[in-house]
Amino acid sequence: MNEAAHTEEDPGVITIYTTPGCMGCEMTIKQLTKAGLPFNVVDLSTRPDLVEEFRSEGLMNAPIVEDQNSQRTAGFRPDRIRSLIAASAPTLSSGTHSTNASMRNTSLARRGESKTL
């Protein structure tokens, strides 16, 4: 796993809830790693309690991304990833600009790469 990702809950950073074989999860992790953002990763296959909680909230697709303000979104969302990167821009290195450019080039058709919980 990359240096920016944490597998245990670290309050104050982004949390990515994933499922095995989820391409959208992998792409989200890749983009946040490339941007140098710290984040936690929680495998939902080991947390059925969270799956039920998310379903009750209408969050049906992985990845589920929870930001520092506890706002959650479901599915692969390039727009959401860009906003998380932009929100932390003052703390990132100058490499952020190329990450944002590469995210703009990511097709929105990839939203279909989310995985149903």
C-alpha positions as CSV (number, residue, x, y, z in Angstrom):
1,M,0.0,0.0,0.0
2,N,1.2,3.6,-0.6
3,E,2.6,5.9,2.1
4,A,-0.4,8.2,2.0
5,A,-3.0,5.5,2.7
6,H,-3.8,4.2,6.1
7,T,-5.7,1.1,6.9
8,E,-6.8,2.1,10.4
9,E,-9.1,5.0,11.0
10,D,-7.2,8.2,11.3
11,P,-9.6,11.1,12.2
12,G,-9.3,14.2,10.2
13,V,-8.5,12.6,6.9
14,I,-10.5,11.3,4.0
15,T,-11.8,7.7,4.3
16,I,-12.4,5.5,1.3
17,Y,-14.7,2.6,1.8
18,T,-13.9,-0.1,-0.8
19,T,-14.9,-3.5,-2.0
20,P,-12.8,-6.2,-3.5
21,G,-12.4,-6.0,-7.3
22,C,-13.8,-2.4,-7.4
23,M,-12.1,-0.6,-10.3
24,G,-13.6,2.8,-9.2
25,C,-12.1,2.2,-5.7
26,E,-8.7,1.5,-7.2
27,M,-8.9,4.6,-9.4
28,T,-10.0,6.8,-6.5
29,I,-7.1,5.5,-4.4
30,K,-4.7,6.1,-7.3
31,Q,-5.7,9.7,-7.8
32,L,-5.6,10.6,-4.1
33,T,-2.2,8.9,-3.8
34,K,-0.9,10.8,-6.8
35,A,-2.1,14.1,-5.3
36,G,-0.3,13.2,-2.0
37,L,-3.5,13.3,0.1
38,P,-3.6,11.3,3.3
39,F,-6.5,8.9,3.5
40,N,-7.8,5.8,5.3
41,V,-9.0,2.7,3.5
42,V,-11.8,0.5,4.9
43,D,-12.6,-2.8,3.2
44,L,-16.4,-3.2,3.4
45,S,-16.2,-6.9,2.8
46,T,-15.1,-7.1,6.5
47,R,-17.6,-4.5,7.7
48,P,-21.2,-5.7,7.0
49,D,-22.4,-3.2,9.7
50,L,-21.2,-0.3,7.6
51,V,-22.7,-1.8,4.4
52,E,-26.1,-1.8,6.1
53,E,-25.6,1.8,7.4
54,F,-24.6,3.0,3.9
55,R,-27.5,1.3,2.2
56,S,-29.9,2.9,4.7
57,E,-28.4,6.3,3.7
58,G,-28.9,5.5,0.0
59,L,-25.2,5.0,-0.7
60,M,-25.3,1.9,-2.9
61,N,-22.0,1.9,-4.8
62,A,-18.4,1.7,-3.8
63,P,-16.2,3.5,-3.4
64,I,-17.8,5.6,-0.7
65,V,-15.7,8.6,0.0
66,E,-16.0,10.4,3.3
67,D,-14.3,13.7,3.7
68,Q,-12.9,15.5,6.8
69,N,-16.4,17.0,7.4
70,S,-18.1,13.6,7.3
71,Q,-19.8,14.2,4.0
72,R,-20.2,11.0,2.0
73,T,-20.5,10.3,-1.7
74,A,-20.9,6.9,-3.4
75,G,-19.4,5.7,-6.7
76,F,-16.4,6.7,-8.7
77,R,-16.7,10.5,-8.9
78,P,-13.8,12.3,-10.7
79,D,-15.5,15.6,-9.8
80,R,-15.5,14.7,-6.1
81,I,-11.8,13.7,-6.3
82,R,-10.9,17.0,-7.9
83,S,-12.8,19.0,-5.2
84,L,-11.0,17.1,-2.4
85,I,-7.6,17.7,-4.1
86,A,-8.5,21.4,-4.6
87,A,-9.7,21.8,-1.0
88,S,-6.3,20.7,0.2
89,A,-4.2,22.5,-2.4
90,P,-2.5,24.9,0.0
91,T,-1.0,21.8,1.8
92,L,0.1,20.0,-1.4
93,S,3.3,20.4,-3.4
94,S,3.3,22.0,-6.9
95,G,2.6,18.5,-8.4
96,T,-1.1,19.1,-7.8
97,H,-1.6,21.0,-11.0
98,S,-0.7,18.0,-13.2
99,T,-3.0,15.8,-11.1
100,N,-5.9,18.1,-11.6
101,A,-5.3,18.2,-15.3
102,S,-5.2,14.4,-15.5
103,M,-8.4,14.2,-13.6
104,R,-10.1,16.6,-16.0
105,N,-9.2,14.2,-18.8
106,T,-10.9,11.2,-16.9
107,S,-14.0,10.3,-18.8
108,L,-17.2,10.7,-16.8
109,A,-18.3,7.4,-18.4
110,R,-16.1,5.8,-15.8
111,R,-18.8,6.3,-13.3
112,G,-20.0,2.9,-14.5
113,E,-16.8,1.5,-12.9
114,S,-18.4,1.7,-9.4
115,K,-19.3,-1.5,-7.7
116,T,-22.7,-2.1,-6.1
117,L,-22.5,-2.9,-2.4
